[in-house]
Amino acid sequence: MEINDEVAIRRQLVKAVRMLERIGILDMNGHFSFRLPKQDRFLINARAASRASLTVEDIVSCDLDGRVDEGMQEPPSEVHIHAAIYQRRPDVSAVIHSHPHWQTVLGIAGHPLRPVFSIGAFTTDFPVFEKSSLVNTRELAVELAEILGTSPVVQIRHHGNVVVGSGIEEVFAASVYLEENAKKQFYAASINADFHVLEGENLERTRESNWAPSIIRKAWRYHEEKARLAGSFQGIDSVGKGEA
């Protein structure tokens, strides 16, 4: 895929949303965006469109103030999250806000995320945004972006999280394995409060070997193929059309 091919980017974004809905990281809520290269615009799934049957026609274009292009569907009410992060973080090209179960449970219990799983070794004690309401104003979004700082993740207590990165596949994979790491941490803590955490040289080596571009790509292809075989990509180009 050429990074400047907007049609291909829209299709990849739709695939990512459908794949994340299929594995339970997105449900009726949540949104995934991508900043278009060399443009002050980003693409994001429309507010009213089902995440399970999202199409390229349900991807809307917004400026960096979160204003949707004329004639398009309404963006999510929390579009301000994406706009504020893109304004603050020129290194970020993709943003997802979701409500992952295990991470939210750990946050409610007051347990910081810890690196306990090899592919989740990038996990650390990420910053926490303590305002659990919808982040549906520019003021709240700017505050959240400030808490995020230079981190790839910010947890939203009682609510969910925001994950950022350089591309759709990276943010997809990070969302998947951050949640898998949280699930394993929850189960380990339920067995033994003094559970093992990756640390020191072992942690650094594990991060380097298990969170490489090749692993990110492999994770994307695995979930993409599973979704394709399950028929999850039917109709992504428009209502009534199958996958091209």
JOPE-V249041 format. One record per helix or strand of 3 or more residues. SS is the DSSP state (~ for helix, > for strand). FROM is the first residue (numbers start at 1). LEN is the number of residues. If there is no record, write none. Layout:
# JOPE-V249041
{{SS,FROM,LEN} {SS,FROM,LEN}}
This chain:
# JOPE-V249041
{{~,6,17} {>,31,5} {>,41,6} {~,56,3} {>,59,5} {~,79,10} {>,94,5} {~,101,8} {>,127,3} {~,138,11} {>,153,4} {>,160,6} {~,168,24} {~,200,11} {~,213,17}}
